[in-house]
Amino acid sequence: MRRLLLALSLSALPLMAQSALVSVIRQPRATAAEFTVPITDFQVRDRGDLTHLHLGVGLGVRHWDDGDNALRFVVDANATSHRTFIGLGAIVEVPPGEGAFVGPRLRIGWAFHPAWALSLEGEHLERPFTDGLTPRRRSNLGLALTTRF
């Protein structure tokens, strides 16, 4: 597993030259950090307004306040335009010893600098392949600080 993670991180080195995103998220009972490298990353100018679009994949980790951790795989699409930040993503979260949680994420917020944004995040994760009649769910709201470098 370590060799696979090392190979994946080294294969993404040429992509990191575009502009990677780092996010730190604080939720009511957990803190998460994510690093996303771009698949595509470009800027569009329309009548003097600059819009930055980012589509990327990455890894993250969530640390629960009670001491548990979970690895997160992220596919993320973000747009920053005239002080507005909007992000849409898909997350797969894998806690140790449990099945994976899968679900969407939405971020809406304020871009106070071309490379920095503060946003409100909402995510809804479900475990689709669980035993029993009802799947286990995790829905969270949080505050995310995102930077592009």
C-alpha positions, 0 to 999 in steps of 0.5 A: 500500500505504501508503494502505491501511495508513493507512486501516485504522489510522484506521478502527480508532480508535473500536475502540481506545477499548475496550482494545487489547492489545500483546504483546512475544514473545521466541522463541529466534531472533526477537523479535516485537511485536503490536498488537491492537484489539478486535472485542469486549471484555467482562467477566463476573462470576461469584460475585465472580470477574472474567473478561475476554474479548477478541476482536481483530485486529491487526498485528505484526512479527517481527525475526529475530536475523539481520536479517530482518523479517516482517509479521504479521496476527493474529486473537486471542481471549484470556481472563483469569480469576483469575490465569490467561491463555489465548489462541488465535490465527491468524497470517498471516506475510509475509516479504519476497520469500516466500510467506505462512506461516499457522497457529495460536497458543496462549498459556497463562500467568499474569495477575499484574495485571488488565491484564498477563500473562506467558505461554508461547506456541507457534505452528506456521506452514506455507506452504500454497502452496509448490512441491514435495512438502513445505510449509515449516514454522516452529514456535516456542516463546516467552515473551510479555508482554501488556498491555491498555490 
